[in-house]
Amino acid sequence: MGIEYDRDTDAAFVWLGTSPTARVIEGELWPEELKGHIGLVFDSQKRLIGLEVLFASEHLPGDLLVRDS
């Protein structure tokens, strides 16, 4: 698992795999229940590879947002 955080936009990617080559986004799903703040990110084979979190400082613990990606 890896986390990439952009402080300027307060957005984070939470990657479920460890391989950077698996981080090719082919599709996203933004459930209404999550108010458009958290999106599910899929690869070309429709496997869940991560989450995109908008307003990350509101949704994720602060210690996750200061880690190196």
C-alpha positions as CSV (number, residue, x, y, z in Angstrom):
1,M,0.0,0.0,0.0
2,G,1.2,3.5,-0.8
3,I,-0.1,7.0,-0.2
4,E,0.5,10.1,-2.4
5,Y,-0.8,13.3,-0.9
6,D,-0.9,16.7,-2.6
7,R,-1.1,19.4,0.1
8,D,-2.0,22.1,-2.4
9,T,-5.2,20.4,-3.5
10,D,-5.8,18.4,-0.3
11,A,-6.2,15.3,-2.4
12,A,-4.7,11.8,-1.8
13,F,-4.3,8.6,-3.7
14,V,-4.3,5.4,-1.5
15,W,-2.8,2.7,-3.7
16,L,-3.7,-0.8,-2.7
17,G,-0.8,-2.5,-4.5
18,T,2.9,-1.9,-4.1
19,S,3.9,-1.9,-7.7
20,P,4.1,1.5,-9.4
21,T,3.3,-0.2,-12.7
22,A,0.0,-1.3,-11.3
23,R,-0.9,2.4,-10.9
24,V,-2.3,2.9,-14.4
25,I,-5.8,4.2,-13.9
26,E,-8.3,3.0,-16.5
27,G,-11.6,3.9,-14.7
28,E,-13.1,5.6,-11.7
29,L,-16.3,5.3,-9.8
30,W,-17.5,8.1,-7.5
31,P,-20.4,6.8,-5.3
32,E,-23.0,9.3,-4.4
33,E,-23.0,7.9,-0.9
34,L,-19.5,9.3,-0.4
35,K,-20.6,12.8,-1.5
36,G,-18.1,12.8,-4.4
37,H,-15.2,13.0,-1.9
38,I,-13.9,9.4,-2.3
39,G,-13.5,7.6,-5.6
40,L,-12.7,4.0,-6.4
41,V,-9.9,3.6,-9.0
42,F,-9.7,0.6,-11.3
43,D,-7.1,-0.8,-13.7
44,S,-7.8,-2.0,-17.3
45,Q,-9.0,-5.4,-16.0
46,K,-11.5,-3.6,-13.7
47,R,-9.6,-4.5,-10.6
48,L,-9.7,-2.1,-7.7
49,I,-6.2,-0.6,-7.4
50,G,-6.8,2.4,-5.1
51,L,-8.9,5.2,-3.8
52,E,-8.8,8.9,-4.6
53,V,-9.7,11.0,-1.7
54,L,-10.7,14.7,-2.1
55,F,-10.6,16.8,1.1
56,A,-8.2,14.2,2.4
57,S,-7.4,16.1,5.6
58,E,-11.0,15.7,6.6
59,H,-11.2,12.0,5.8
60,L,-7.8,10.5,6.6
61,P,-5.7,10.5,9.7
62,G,-3.0,13.2,9.6
63,D,-0.2,10.7,10.1
64,L,-1.0,9.1,6.8
65,L,-0.8,12.5,5.0
66,V,2.8,13.2,6.1
67,R,4.2,9.9,5.0
68,D,6.5,9.7,2.0
69,S,4.8,8.1,-1.0
